Amino acid sequence: MRRVILAAVALLVLLAMPRNAEACSCMQAGPACQAFWKTDAAFDATVDAIERAAGPEQDLGNRRVSFPEKLVRVTVRAGFKGVTASGPLEVYTAADGAACGYDFKMGQRYLIFAWKRPADGRWVASLCSATQEYDGTGPSGAFLASFNRPATGARVFGAVKTYERHFDRDQTSRERKIVATVHLVGGAKERTTTSRDGFFEFPALDPGPYELRLDVPTGFASDYTTRNIDLPDPRACQEESFLLAPAGRVSGVVLDAEGRPARNVHIELTGPETEIHPDYGLASLDATSRNGGEFEIPGVPPGRYILGVNLRDLPSQYNPYARTLYPSDGGAATIIEVGSTGIVDVGTWKLPPPLKVVRLRGIALSPDGKPMAGIYVGAWDVTGSPVEKARGAGGTKTGADGSFALELREGRSYTFMARDTENHLLPVNGPRVTVGAPDGEPIRLTIQPGPRLNP
């Protein structure tokens, strides 16, 4: 790509992303036959050395900064575009994957797609380009070899798929390919094909503009079914895939305890037997109620569910309710069954009152009784001995005399944690408190200034 376009791409809520995914988010360049026409250079090279480097200075607010990079020294075996001579060449990339840097390895051979950065004229490659390990074979090798023979026409291809989300403790999902009808319009002609095992292809195309259109199968939904395509060359290609969500929806209107429309309430849907994972939390779908109390949860797969508010049972200023299950009538939760094309309207749902706020006062002291000033003290909601590790319920900094005050919820149980001014976790010796009426006696926390529990 001529420019790496960094964007926060909002994916379908159904899509379960890998938990160890890089923070890098960008528009991918596609396969070699697609990326080749939109990049400044493409060449076959072997990595000789990797060194630390500094990128060009950029304006960041009222100061200029330089972000770390890697200088990758390579030997070019063959140039296909932008680089024609064999021999040594320098390529730069960001220092890590979170900044979209490509993870080059010493001695490895690559097909590198790079652009020339205007700020300093350097060749730059990224995780978002089509750069790849390369041995001269495979689809990329076949594409480059096609320049030595007559062109057979451009291609448009891709997949139609969904992710089956499982509402289990580990929040697993499975990709499933979908049979669907796909149309390609261009060159005064409409072509139609059916995806096989989720894959479709339109071969032998003339260069020019096209419109790709998907007929969404029954039981699925998508807001993005049409793509505009421009094929610049008879050897070009474009890969376009369609990700579908289940068509099921659950909707209703939520009221507060006085019968008024409740706005900005976080509504959740999960399985009746779904357990909370200690690290990943609860597998659920959710929506926020609008001004009139209306809510709609889209993308619901066929299955049996319960509906609730604060299913994690972690009240806060943003979610002030205890764990509440629909229909909140004092009985068991109602099981909601959603079919393959089901739209379930639960009607009007009246919530109980939010939990009362109680101001809890305390003092943080060192083991010798001296006030611990300027440290962060936080409360952890441990009501019912939950398995979930992340249970933060708010925090504040201590004053010069070590005092602090926290707004917590009546009837809830809490333990406490502390961090120093460098954000290191400190050992805390303090009570487990069940919050009662306001204006109780201040609690005392004994804070060890060291050793630190984490670096």
C-alpha positions as CSV (number, residue, x, y, z in Angstrom):
1,M,0.0,0.0,0.0
2,R,1.2,3.5,-0.7
3,R,0.2,4.6,2.7
4,V,-0.6,2.4,5.7
5,I,-4.0,3.6,6.8
6,L,-4.3,3.0,10.5
7,A,-7.9,2.7,11.6
8,A,-10.0,1.4,14.4
9,V,-12.1,-1.0,12.4
10,A,-15.4,-1.9,14.1
11,L,-16.0,-5.6,13.5
12,L,-19.2,-7.4,14.0
13,V,-19.9,-8.0,17.7
14,L,-20.1,-11.6,16.9
15,L,-16.5,-11.9,15.8
16,A,-14.4,-13.5,18.5
17,M,-11.0,-12.0,18.2
18,P,-7.9,-14.0,19.4
19,R,-7.0,-12.8,22.9
20,N,-3.3,-12.6,22.0
21,A,-3.9,-10.4,18.9
22,E,-1.6,-7.5,18.3
23,A,-2.9,-4.0,19.0
24,C,-2.1,-3.1,15.4
25,S,-5.2,-2.3,13.4
26,C,-5.1,-1.4,9.8
27,M,-6.5,-2.2,6.3
28,Q,-4.7,-5.3,5.0
29,A,-3.1,-5.1,1.6
30,G,-4.5,-8.5,0.5
31,P,-2.6,-11.1,-1.5
32,A,0.4,-10.4,-3.7
33,C,-1.7,-10.1,-6.9
34,Q,-3.8,-7.4,-5.2
35,A,-1.1,-5.5,-3.2
36,F,1.4,-5.3,-6.1
37,W,-0.5,-2.5,-7.9
38,K,-0.8,-0.3,-4.8
39,T,2.7,-0.4,-3.5
40,D,5.9,1.5,-4.4
41,A,8.2,-1.6,-4.4
42,A,8.1,-5.4,-4.4
43,F,11.2,-7.5,-4.2
44,D,12.6,-10.9,-3.1
45,A,15.2,-10.5,-0.4
46,T,17.0,-12.2,2.4
47,V,17.6,-10.6,5.8
48,D,21.3,-10.0,6.7
49,A,21.0,-7.9,9.9
50,I,18.4,-6.2,12.2
51,E,19.3,-3.1,14.2
52,R,17.5,-0.6,16.4
53,A,16.8,2.8,14.8
54,A,14.9,6.0,15.3
55,G,12.0,7.1,13.1
56,P,11.6,10.6,11.7
57,E,10.5,13.2,14.2
58,Q,6.7,14.0,14.3
59,D,4.6,16.6,15.9
60,L,2.8,15.3,19.0
61,G,1.0,18.1,20.7
62,N,3.4,20.8,21.6
63,R,6.5,18.6,21.2
64,R,8.3,16.6,18.5
65,V,8.9,12.9,19.1
66,S,10.6,10.1,17.3
67,F,9.2,6.5,17.6
68,P,11.6,3.5,17.7
69,E,12.0,1.5,14.5
70,K,14.0,-1.5,13.2
71,L,16.5,-1.1,10.5
72,V,16.5,-4.3,8.4
73,R,19.5,-4.8,6.1
74,V,18.6,-7.2,3.3
75,T,20.2,-8.6,0.1
76,V,17.8,-8.3,-2.8
77,R,17.6,-11.4,-4.9
78,A,15.2,-10.1,-7.5
79,G,13.2,-6.9,-7.9
80,F,9.8,-6.8,-9.4
81,K,8.7,-3.2,-8.9
82,G,10.4,-0.1,-7.6
83,V,13.7,-1.9,-6.9
84,T,15.4,-3.4,-9.9
85,A,19.1,-4.0,-8.9
86,S,20.2,-7.0,-6.8
87,G,22.4,-6.3,-3.8
88,P,22.1,-4.7,-0.4
89,L,19.2,-2.6,0.6
90,E,17.8,-1.0,3.9
91,V,14.2,-1.4,4.9
92,Y,12.6,0.1,8.0
93,T,9.7,-1.1,10.1
94,A,8.1,-0.2,13.4
95,A,9.9,-1.6,16.5
96,D,7.0,-4.0,17.5
97,G,3.9,-5.6,16.2
98,A,1.6,-3.3,18.3
99,A,2.8,-0.4,16.1
100,C,2.3,-2.6,13.0
101,G,6.0,-3.5,12.7
102,Y,6.8,-6.6,10.6
103,D,8.6,-9.3,12.6
104,F,11.6,-10.0,10.3
105,K,13.9,-12.9,11.2
106,M,17.6,-13.1,10.6
107,G,18.5,-15.2,7.5
108,Q,14.9,-15.6,6.4
109,R,13.9,-15.0,2.8
110,Y,10.9,-12.7,2.2
111,L,8.8,-11.2,-0.6
112,I,8.8,-7.6,0.7
113,F,6.2,-5.0,-0.3
114,A,7.4,-1.5,0.7
115,W,6.6,2.1,0.2
116,K,8.9,5.1,0.2
117,R,8.3,7.4,3.2
118,P,8.1,11.0,2.0
119,A,9.6,12.3,5.3
120,D,13.0,10.8,4.8
121,G,12.9,8.7,1.6
122,R,13.3,5.4,3.4
123,W,11.8,2.1,2.3
124,V,9.3,1.1,4.9
125,A,7.4,-2.2,5.3
126,S,4.7,-3.1,7.8
127,L,2.5,-5.8,9.2
128,C,-0.3,-4.4,7.1
129,S,1.5,-4.9,3.8
130,A,1.6,-8.1,1.8
131,T,5.2,-8.8,3.0
132,Q,5.6,-12.5,3.7
133,E,8.0,-15.4,4.0
134,Y,8.8,-16.6,0.5
135,D,10.5,-19.4,-1.3
136,G,9.5,-18.7,-4.9
137,T,6.4,-21.0,-4.8
138,G,2.8,-20.8,-3.8
139,P,0.2,-18.2,-5.0
140,S,2.7,-15.3,-4.7
141,G,5.3,-17.2,-6.8
142,A,2.7,-18.1,-9.4
143,F,1.6,-14.5,-9.6
144,L,5.1,-13.1,-10.2
145,A,5.8,-15.9,-12.7
146,S,2.7,-14.8,-14.7
147,F,4.6,-11.7,-15.9
148,N,6.7,-14.1,-18.1
149,R,3.6,-15.4,-20.0
150,P,0.4,-14.0,-21.6
151,A,-2.2,-12.7,-19.1
152,T,-5.2,-15.0,-18.5
153,G,-7.4,-12.3,-16.9
154,A,-8.0,-10.7,-13.6
155,R,-9.8,-12.4,-10.7
156,V,-12.2,-11.6,-7.8
157,F,-12.5,-14.2,-5.1
158,G,-13.2,-14.5,-1.4
159,A,-15.2,-16.3,1.2
160,V,-18.6,-16.2,2.9
161,K,-18.4,-17.2,6.5
162,T,-19.7,-16.7,10.0
163,Y,-18.3,-17.3,13.5
164,E,-20.4,-19.6,15.7
165,R,-20.0,-18.2,19.1
166,H,-20.3,-20.5,22.0
167,F,-21.5,-19.1,25.3
168,D,-19.2,-21.3,27.4
169,R,-16.7,-20.5,30.1
170,D,-13.8,-20.2,27.7
171,Q,-15.7,-18.0,25.2
172,T,-14.8,-20.3,22.3
173,S,-15.9,-19.8,18.7
174,R,-15.7,-21.7,15.4
175,E,-15.5,-20.4,11.9
176,R,-18.1,-21.9,9.6
177,K,-18.3,-21.4,5.8
178,I,-21.6,-20.4,4.3
179,V,-23.2,-21.4,1.0
180,A,-24.5,-18.2,-0.7
181,T,-25.1,-16.5,-4.0
182,V,-22.7,-13.8,-5.1
183,H,-23.0,-11.4,-8.1
184,L,-20.4,-9.5,-10.0
185,V,-21.5,-6.6,-12.2
186,G,-19.1,-4.9,-14.6
187,G,-18.1,-4.7,-18.3
188,A,-21.8,-4.5,-19.3
189,K,-22.3,-8.0,-17.8
190,E,-23.6,-9.6,-14.6
191,R,-21.9,-12.8,-13.4
192,T,-23.4,-15.0,-10.7
193,T,-21.9,-17.9,-8.7
194,T,-22.6,-19.9,-5.6
195,S,-19.9,-20.2,-2.9
196,R,-18.7,-23.8,-2.5
197,D,-17.5,-24.6,1.1
198,G,-17.8,-20.8,1.5
199,F,-15.4,-20.0,-1.3
200,F,-16.3,-18.1,-4.5
201,E,-14.3,-16.9,-7.5
202,F,-14.8,-14.9,-10.7
203,P,-11.9,-15.6,-13.1
204,A,-10.8,-14.3,-16.5
205,L,-11.9,-10.7,-16.0
206,D,-11.0,-7.7,-18.0
207,P,-9.5,-4.7,-16.1
208,G,-12.0,-2.1,-15.0
209,P,-14.6,-1.3,-12.3
210,Y,-17.0,-3.9,-10.9
211,E,-19.6,-4.2,-8.2
212,L,-19.6,-7.3,-6.0
213,R,-22.9,-8.1,-4.3
214,L,-24.0,-10.8,-1.8
215,D,-27.4,-12.3,-1.4
216,V,-27.6,-12.8,2.4
217,P,-28.9,-16.4,3.1
218,T,-31.8,-17.0,5.4
219,G,-30.9,-17.0,9.1
220,F,-28.1,-14.4,8.7
221,A,-27.7,-10.6,8.6
222,S,-25.2,-8.2,7.3
223,D,-25.0,-4.4,6.8
224,Y,-22.2,-4.6,4.3
225,T,-23.2,-6.7,1.3
226,T,-21.9,-4.6,-1.6
227,R,-18.3,-3.8,-2.5
228,N,-16.8,-1.6,-5.3
229,I,-13.8,-3.1,-7.0
230,D,-11.3,-1.7,-9.5
231,L,-9.0,-4.2,-11.3
232,P,-6.1,-2.2,-12.8
233,D,-4.5,-5.0,-14.8
234,P,-5.4,-8.4,-16.5
235,R,-3.0,-10.0,-13.9
236,A,-4.6,-8.3,-10.9
237,C,-6.9,-9.8,-8.3
238,Q,-9.0,-8.6,-5.4
239,E,-9.9,-10.7,-2.4
240,E,-13.2,-9.8,-0.7
241,S,-14.8,-11.8,2.1
242,F,-18.2,-11.4,3.7
243,L,-18.6,-12.0,7.4
244,L,-22.2,-12.7,8.4
245,A,-23.9,-12.4,11.8
246,P,-26.9,-14.5,13.0
247,A,-30.3,-12.9,12.3
248,G,-31.6,-13.4,15.8
249,R,-32.5,-10.4,17.9
250,V,-33.8,-9.8,21.4
251,S,-35.5,-6.5,22.2
252,G,-37.7,-4.8,24.8
253,V,-38.2,-1.7,26.9
254,V,-36.6,-1.3,30.4
255,L,-38.2,0.8,33.1
256,D,-36.8,2.0,36.4
257,A,-38.3,1.1,39.8
258,E,-40.7,4.1,39.5
259,G,-41.9,2.9,36.1
260,R,-40.1,5.6,34.1
261,P,-38.1,4.7,31.0
262,A,-34.5,3.8,32.1
263,R,-31.9,5.1,29.7
264,N,-28.2,4.0,29.4
265,V,-28.8,0.7,31.2
266,H,-26.4,-2.0,30.1
267,I,-28.5,-5.1,29.1
268,E,-26.8,-8.5,28.7
269,L,-27.7,-11.8,27.2
270,T,-25.9,-15.1,28.0
271,G,-26.5,-18.8,28.3
272,P,-28.5,-20.2,31.3
273,E,-25.5,-22.4,32.4
274,T,-22.6,-20.1,31.3
275,E,-19.9,-19.7,33.9
276,I,-17.7,-16.7,34.4
277,H,-14.0,-17.2,33.4
278,P,-11.5,-15.9,36.0
279,D,-9.5,-13.9,33.3
280,Y,-11.9,-13.4,30.4
281,G,-15.1,-12.6,32.3
282,L,-18.6,-13.6,31.1
283,A,-19.4,-14.6,27.5
284,S,-22.4,-12.4,26.6
285,L,-24.0,-10.1,24.0
286,D,-25.2,-6.7,25.1
287,A,-26.9,-3.5,24.3
288,T,-27.5,-0.1,26.0
289,S,-31.1,1.2,26.5
290,R,-32.0,4.3,24.6
291,N,-33.8,7.5,25.9
292,G,-37.2,5.7,25.9
293,G,-35.8,2.6,27.6
294,E,-35.8,0.7,24.3
295,F,-33.0,-1.9,23.7
296,E,-32.2,-4.4,21.0
297,I,-29.4,-7.0,21.1
298,P,-28.6,-8.1,17.5
299,G,-26.5,-11.0,16.2
300,V,-28.0,-13.6,18.5
301,P,-27.3,-17.2,17.4
302,P,-30.1,-19.8,17.8
303,G,-30.3,-21.1,21.3
304,R,-31.5,-20.7,24.9
305,Y,-30.6,-17.6,26.9
306,I,-31.2,-15.5,30.0
307,L,-31.5,-11.7,30.0
308,G,-30.1,-9.6,32.8
309,V,-28.4,-6.5,34.1
310,N,-25.0,-6.6,35.7
311,L,-24.6,-10.4,35.2
312,R,-21.1,-10.1,36.5
313,D,-22.6,-8.8,39.8
314,L,-20.1,-5.8,40.0
315,P,-22.1,-2.7,40.8
316,S,-20.5,0.7,40.0
317,Q,-21.5,4.3,39.3
318,Y,-22.0,3.2,35.7
319,N,-24.0,0.0,36.5
320,P,-25.6,0.6,39.9
321,Y,-27.7,-2.5,40.1
322,A,-27.1,-5.8,41.8
323,R,-27.2,-8.8,39.5
324,T,-30.7,-8.8,38.1
325,L,-32.4,-11.4,35.9
326,Y,-35.4,-10.8,33.6
327,P,-38.3,-10.6,34.6
328,S,-37.2,-9.3,38.1
329,D,-40.4,-10.6,39.7
330,G,-38.7,-12.5,42.5
331,G,-39.0,-15.9,40.7
332,A,-36.5,-17.8,38.5
333,A,-35.1,-16.3,35.3
334,T,-37.2,-16.7,32.2
335,I,-35.5,-18.8,29.5
336,I,-35.6,-16.9,26.2
337,E,-35.5,-19.2,23.1
338,V,-34.2,-17.7,19.9
339,G,-34.6,-19.5,16.6
340,S,-32.5,-19.2,13.4
341,T,-34.5,-16.1,12.3
342,G,-36.1,-15.3,15.6
343,I,-36.8,-11.7,16.7
344,V,-37.9,-12.0,20.4
345,D,-39.5,-9.0,22.0
346,V,-39.7,-9.4,25.8
347,G,-41.9,-6.4,26.2
348,T,-41.7,-4.1,29.2
349,W,-39.2,-5.0,32.0
350,K,-39.2,-3.1,35.3
351,L,-36.0,-3.1,37.2
352,P,-35.5,-3.0,41.0
353,P,-34.0,0.1,42.6
354,P,-30.3,0.6,42.2
355,L,-28.1,-0.2,45.2
356,K,-27.6,2.7,47.6
357,V,-24.3,4.5,47.6
358,V,-22.4,4.5,50.9
359,R,-19.4,6.7,51.5
360,L,-16.7,4.6,53.2
361,R,-13.9,6.5,55.0
362,G,-10.5,5.1,55.8
363,I,-6.9,5.8,56.6
364,A,-3.8,4.2,55.1
365,L,-0.8,3.8,57.5
366,S,2.6,2.4,57.3
367,P,3.5,-0.5,59.7
368,D,5.0,2.1,62.1
369,G,1.8,4.1,62.1
370,K,2.8,6.9,59.8
371,P,0.3,8.2,57.2
372,M,0.7,7.0,53.6
373,A,0.1,10.1,51.6
374,G,-0.5,10.3,47.8
375,I,-0.9,6.6,47.2
376,Y,-3.8,5.0,45.3
377,V,-6.3,2.9,47.4
378,G,-8.8,0.8,45.5
379,A,-11.8,-1.4,46.5
380,W,-12.4,-4.9,45.2
381,D,-15.9,-6.2,45.2
382,V,-15.7,-9.8,46.7
383,T,-19.4,-10.3,47.4
384,G,-20.3,-14.0,47.2
385,S,-16.6,-15.0,46.7
386,P,-16.6,-14.5,42.9
387,V,-14.1,-16.4,40.7
388,E,-13.4,-13.4,38.4
389,K,-10.1,-11.8,39.1
390,A,-10.8,-8.2,37.9
391,R,-13.3,-6.9,40.4
392,G,-12.3,-3.2,40.8
393,A,-15.0,-1.1,42.3
394,G,-13.4,2.3,42.3
395,G,-10.5,4.0,44.0
396,T,-8.9,7.3,45.0
397,K,-5.6,8.9,46.2
398,T,-4.9,9.4,49.9
399,G,-4.5,12.8,51.4
400,A,-1.6,14.2,53.3
401,D,-2.8,12.5,56.5
402,G,-3.4,9.2,54.7
403,S,-7.1,9.6,54.7
404,F,-9.4,8.5,51.8
405,A,-13.1,8.1,51.0
406,L,-14.7,5.7,48.6
407,E,-18.2,5.6,47.3
408,L,-19.3,2.0,47.5
409,R,-22.6,0.1,47.5
410,E,-24.7,-0.9,50.5
411,G,-24.7,-4.5,51.4
412,R,-21.7,-5.4,49.3
413,S,-18.4,-6.9,50.6
414,Y,-15.0,-5.4,49.7
415,T,-11.3,-5.9,50.2
416,F,-8.7,-3.3,49.4
417,M,-5.5,-2.8,47.4
418,A,-2.9,-0.1,47.0
419,R,-0.4,1.2,44.5
420,D,2.4,3.6,45.0
421,T,3.1,6.8,43.0
422,E,5.0,4.7,40.4
423,N,1.9,2.4,40.0
424,H,3.5,-0.6,41.8
425,L,1.2,-2.8,43.7
426,L,1.8,-2.7,47.5
427,P,0.9,-5.3,50.1
428,V,-2.2,-4.4,52.2
429,N,-3.2,-5.6,55.6
430,G,-6.8,-4.6,56.0
431,P,-10.3,-6.0,56.8
432,R,-12.9,-7.5,54.5
433,V,-15.7,-5.0,54.9
434,T,-19.4,-5.5,54.3
435,V,-20.8,-2.0,53.8
436,G,-23.7,-0.9,56.0
437,A,-25.1,2.4,56.8
438,P,-23.1,5.6,56.1
439,D,-21.0,7.4,58.7
440,G,-19.5,4.3,60.2
441,E,-16.1,4.2,61.8
442,P,-13.2,4.7,59.3
443,I,-11.4,1.5,58.4
444,R,-7.6,1.2,58.9
445,L,-5.3,-0.2,56.2
446,T,-1.7,-1.0,57.0
447,I,0.3,-0.6,53.8
448,Q,3.8,-2.1,53.4
449,P,6.0,0.3,51.4
450,G,7.9,-2.7,50.1
451,P,8.7,-5.2,48.7
452,R,6.7,-4.4,45.6
453,L,4.5,-7.1,44.3
454,N,5.2,-6.4,40.6
455,P,8.0,-4.6,38.7
